[in-house]
């Protein structure tokens, strides 16, 4: 199964609300990244958090990492309709630098 | 403009007819990778390349070939496509080992094998 698994699979909220997505993984990692994908388009990098970091912020994004639970969360605050997209976490295995594993994604819908 | 360019954007072919999807990046990146995306399965890595002449298998390499003769190009070859290779394909690159660097993605190639 996938190294990264997102939860929930789908999330629907009103504009202005916060959206939280979770990612769990199975093996030890060096880094975890979050990406965004607008319908059928290429993924766009949002934020990277290293295994020795616990929290990171970028604008309205907040990412946490708990290596003891092998999980990460992405929080989008004050959501906008333009945030509607799918969000994926991606992990690198610290035993194989080149391999990348993406989760199945969370589809976020923000209603105006 | 820094970008990863994939061609074609859409491709319809028949079983067994060899095809190549091209991928080119203009950022002098060392690392390149191919993924396929299927509904409900996220992105799965097919092959990756850490540098010129260095390629390795990802999680789903069966039925695919790649080559990395030049730094900028990383074509994906399907020698004998089958219907189960119908998918949305993405090429991506990063400066070096991708884990500590962000991946830049192409716009995708929607492949249908009849």
Boltz contact constraints between the chains, C-beta under 6 A:
constraints:
  - contact:
      token1: [A, 2]
      token2: [B, 42]
      max_distance: 6.0
  - contact:
      token1: [A, 30]
      token2: [B, 99]
      max_distance: 6.0
  - contact:
      token1: [A, 31]
      token2: [B, 99]
      max_distance: 6.0
  - contact:
      token1: [A, 31]
      token2: [B, 100]
      max_distance: 6.0
  - contact:
      token1: [A, 42]
      token2: [B, 90]
      max_distance: 6.0
  - contact:
      token1: [A, 42]
      token2: [B, 105]
      max_distance: 6.0
  - contact:
      token1: [A, 42]
      token2: [B, 106]
      max_distance: 6.0
  - contact:
      token1: [A, 42]
      token2: [B, 107]
      max_distance: 6.0
  - contact:
      token1: [A, 42]
      token2: [B, 108]
      max_distance: 6.0
  - contact:
      token1: [A, 43]
      token2: [B, 105]
      max_distance: 6.0
  - contact:
      token1: [A, 45]
      token2: [B, 102]
      max_distance: 6.0
  - contact:
      token1: [A, 92]
      token2: [B, 99]
      max_distance: 6.0
  - contact:
      token1: [A, 97]
      token2: [B, 97]
      max_distance: 6.0
  - contact:
      token1: [A, 98]
      token2: [B, 48]
      max_distance: 6.0
  - contact:
      token1: [A, 98]
      token2: [B, 50]
      max_distance: 6.0
  - contact:
      token1: [A, 98]
      token2: [B, 56]
      max_distance: 6.0
  - contact:
      token1: [A, 100]
      token2: [B, 45]
      max_distance: 6.0
  - contact:
      token1: [A, 100]
      token2: [B, 98]
      max_distance: 6.0
  - contact:
      token1: [A, 102]
      token2: [B, 42]
      max_distance: 6.0
  - contact:
      token1: [A, 102]
      token2: [B, 43]
      max_distance: 6.0
  - contact:
      token1: [A, 103]
      token2: [B, 42]
      max_distance: 6.0
  - contact:
      token1: [A, 104]
      token2: [B, 42]
      max_distance: 6.0
  - contact:
      token1: [A, 105]
      token2: [B, 42]
      max_distance: 6.0
